Amino acid sequence: MKKWEVVTQIKTSVETFRQTLPLIKMLKEPYMRPRHWDKMQKALGQVLEYENEAFTIGEYFKLNLLSQADSVREVCEVAREEFKIESALA
């Protein structure tokens, strides 16, 4: 069964899902502000309608976040650090 093409495709899909989910989770954190989404759009080279209810988890997977994982992490980490500073100042 390991040699079946369908098994290979399912394994690939599951692995892609497993690696993409943490990136999606970071993007849904409350520290992501519109300015960070602007940076994300520039990094991904796409317009993101992140506030639209139609922007579902499926839309995130269509973005192929894994190809830009480093950029996604970098923007999210900056957003998180800025949030910490803003919280401390408040």
C-alpha positions in Angstrom: 0.0 0.0 0.0 2.9 2.4 0.6 3.6 2.5 -3.1 0.1 3.5 -4.0 -0.1 7.0 -5.4 -3.2 7.8 -3.3 -1.3 6.9 -0.1 1.5 9.2 -1.1 -0.9 12.1 -2.0 -2.7 11.7 1.4 0.6 11.7 3.3 1.7 14.8 1.4 -1.7 16.5 2.2 -1.5 15.6 5.8 2.1 16.8 6.2 1.2 20.1 4.4 -1.7 20.6 6.8 0.4 19.8 9.8 3.1 22.3 8.8 0.6 25.0 7.7 -1.6 25.0 10.8 0.8 26.7 13.1 1.3 29.5 10.6 -2.5 30.0 10.4 -2.7 30.0 14.1 -0.1 32.8 14.3 -2.1 34.8 11.8 -5.3 34.6 13.8 -3.7 35.9 17.0 -5.1 39.2 18.4 -1.7 40.9 18.0 -2.1 41.0 14.2 -3.0 44.6 13.4 -3.9 46.0 10.0 -0.3 47.3 9.6 0.9 43.7 10.0 -1.6 42.4 7.5 -0.3 45.1 5.1 3.2 43.6 5.5 1.8 40.1 5.1 0.1 41.1 1.8 3.4 42.5 0.5 5.3 39.4 1.6 2.8 37.0 0.0 2.3 39.2 -3.1 -1.5 38.9 -2.7 -4.4 40.9 -1.5 -5.9 39.3 1.6 -9.5 39.9 2.7 -8.7 38.7 6.2 -11.6 40.6 7.8 -14.2 39.0 5.4 -16.2 36.1 6.8 -15.7 34.3 3.6 -11.9 34.2 4.3 -11.9 30.6 5.7 -9.2 28.2 6.6 -9.5 26.9 3.0 -8.4 30.4 1.8 -5.4 30.2 4.0 -4.4 26.9 2.4 -4.8 28.4 -1.0 -2.2 31.0 -0.1 0.5 28.3 0.1 1.8 29.8 3.3 4.6 27.1 3.5 6.3 28.7 0.5 6.6 31.9 2.5 6.8 30.4 6.0 9.8 32.5 7.0 8.2 35.8 6.0 4.9 34.8 7.8 6.8 33.9 10.9 8.9 37.1 10.8 5.8 39.4 10.4 4.0 37.5 13.2 7.0 37.7 15.5 7.3 41.4 15.0 3.6 41.8 15.6 3.9 39.8 18.9 6.8 41.9 20.1 5.1 45.1 19.3 2.0 43.9 21.2 4.2 43.1 24.2 5.6 46.7 24.1 2.1 48.2 23.7 0.7 46.2 26.6 3.6 47.2 28.8 3.1 50.8 28.0 -0.6 50.6 28.6 
